[in-house]
Amino acid sequence: MIDKEDLMEILAEEECLTADGFDDALVGCTYGANVVAVYDIDRVIEILVEEGMDYNDAVEHADFNIVGSYVGEKTPIFMSFVV
């Protein structure tokens, strides 16, 4: 397991793209040929709600403007955890 500082170093070394304003939702990175940042989508939505959006607007915004934004092979991925 790596800490947040080490994770940020790996992402920088691998020239990974990150989602601005969502560092608290960053949960890790993939391994292999194409390393990308991995975010917790539920935490992304929580952050949007904390910033003043209602829940439904936050879900729609996250789906369309964040998760749906492909900007190349280093685009972050978003996952939901099973509990």
Secondary structure, 3 states (H helix, E strand, C coil): CCCHHHHHHHHHHCCCCCCCCCHHHEEEECCCCCCCEEEEHHHHHHHHHHCCCCHHHHHHHHHHHHHCCCCCCCCCEEECCCC
